[in-house]
Structure formats: C-alpha cells, structure tokens
Amino acid sequence: MIPDLGRYATEVLSAYAVSLVLLAGLSVWYWLRARAVRAQLDQIEQRQERNE
C-alpha cells in the first residue's frame, strides 16, 4: 500500500532517503566512538592494575 505522493514524489522520497542515510551514518559513528572509548577505558584500567 504505497500512498500517492503526486508531483512531489521525488522530493519526498529523496528526503526520506537522505534522512535514513544520515541516521545510519550517525549510528555507525556512535558505535565506532563507543568502541574507541571502551578501548581507552580498558587501557586505563590495565595501567591502574599494574600500579597497585
């Protein structure tokens, strides 16, 4: 069931596509950043364990 978008179909569909691409990009960026922060925290914890 696809709605009839009329003469603005191209604009509406391209807006949806851009939004989905941006959301996917942000999700990947946050996931990569979380991995980097987790790795940094692991390094800090290992250094603290060696110093004790």
Order of alpha helices (4+ residues) and beta strands (2+ residues): alpha
